Amino acid sequence: MMKKILEYMTEVLSAAFVQCGYEEKYGKVGISNRPDLCEYQCNGAMAAAKVYKKAPFVIADEVVEVLKDHSLFEEIVSVKPGFINIRICGGFLKDYLQKMAADPKFGCQMEQNPRTIIVDYGGANVAKPLHVGHLRSAVIGESIKRTKRFFGNRVIGDVHLGDWGLQMGLIIEELHDRQPDLVYFDEQYQGEYPKEPPITISEMEEIYPAASERSKKDAAFAERAHKATFRLQNGDPAYLALWRHIMTVSKADLKRNYDNLNVAFDLWKGESDAQPYILDMIEDLVERKVAYESQGAIVVDVALETDSKEIPPCLIRKSDGASLYATSDLATMVERERLYQPDEYIYMTDKRQELYFTQVFRTAKKAGIVKEDTVMNFIGFGTVNGKDGKPFKTREGGVMRLENLISEINEAVCQKMEENAKKKETSLGKEEVEKTVPIVGLSALKYGDLSNQASKDYIFDVDKFTSFEGNTGPYILYTIVRIKSILSKYEERGGKVEEAVMLCDPSGESEKSLMLTVSRFSDAIETAYRELAPYKICQYIYDLSNDLNHFYHETKIIDEERKEKQKGWIALLKLVKQLLECGIDLLGFSAPDKM
Ligand code: ARG
């Protein structure tokens, strides 16, 4: 376990306060909010002054007098009215980074009691197109899953498909009209059902929207679709066989889409998997009087006296006997408890489902479906808007499909890379550009999303997201690629990157600021982990990239004559590269070798 720099400093300052006759707690040190004046600061003398009825600068002076020759500091001064400003000793900073470099987790403290965590994200609906909302769930969920895993937990990501709803009835009935001769519609048929699906993915992509449109105008058709859904849900063998085909075709397509997003689920379960648990669960809840009948429906009261707004009861069965979204989410928990005994659940959906999840979580606790101390997390994300501030649409005004979104981003990236190639800023051939575009595009898409606080709406701005400068994914990749290119130049000139392991004391301002930022890695990542906040990873790697580039512009690394110094810089660059790569891996994308 690696102690953090702030912990070292706080210990030393606290001891000095005690030595001067003050309470230990005043020794707390923080990162300076005036980096122009100092690197760290302690404001304890200000607070102590009130208690000990002395002028703050008197206290600060006393403490600084004790510490002025301490090896941890390059400079420690008291400034009026009573602040203690600190600069860290370069040698200490170097040693700290050296320890980071030797640790596979770069100083992050692993979870002491690893937990089993279910991450429920993605949430695509089978046979319906993926849209921008599903993108957010997949992108944020993937990052949170990776971060939880990084700290040593057992994490299970489940896509939790919407695979048991009305869309199935709609497709079945539309298919019935288009291909009435299929055996699935022959009431007399007794044999086995064919192994080959009767439709392809492109047919399905067309058939669902058509059926959905039709049901809006054609009430009789809508009724048929409802009946077909009901028949399927009650286990009709022909419809189940059709459903399996729809699942096979659609899942293959979804997998391809999620692969392109670098999103990987451990489980491909869905609402349908919860169905076997529903009857027993409801019966049990009614028997134990957790649930009761109200106007023919079955509900669970979940309101608390402490609620500031009204939380309506959770409906778990409709008066017509149909189960609902909540029923299947609760039954899914029953299954997850049986199979995995999670200590924590994390759900990722549009924030409009927040009230719903409050109801479901409270029901689960009240009913004892999950344990009293199981952590139930809901991450509600905001809307993706266009530049006009309204929900993102296609040029024609339809819902934006994920694939179109990706191609729009990739086109923009491709254009930028070709421009750079013309300006001879890169040496990439046509083929390499083709290979690199999707990698850079994905960074633009994901970073554009993840750099915002999840709960906030954001504007999907293709130009901004794909820019190679500023707070963007491509900028981070560009920084990594820059380091890679320095490392290979170093090798070309006979250096051995592998042998560059010993860092040097910082010799300039930009080098020291870079090292200070490097030293904050574990703080940043641990905060993102604790707060389920990938945007904090983005903030950190953006700072780190800026510092790296600043250092790069101020330093002639490759032409440096002092070989030991140069080797130290190479070691530093290697470490920065590893930290950036670790950061983007937690965000769910990777860097190319060139761009
Ligand atoms: N399929 C749902 C939708 O498209 C999202 C599922 C979220 N997960 C859950 N366990 N309810 O809105």
Boltz pocket constraint, residues with backbone or C-beta under 6 A from the ligand:
constraints:
  - pocket:
      binder: B
      contacts: [[A, 120], [A, 122], [A, 123], [A, 124], [A, 125], [A, 159], [A, 160], [A, 161], [A, 162], [A, 329], [A, 347], [A, 348], [A, 349]]
      max_distance: 6.0
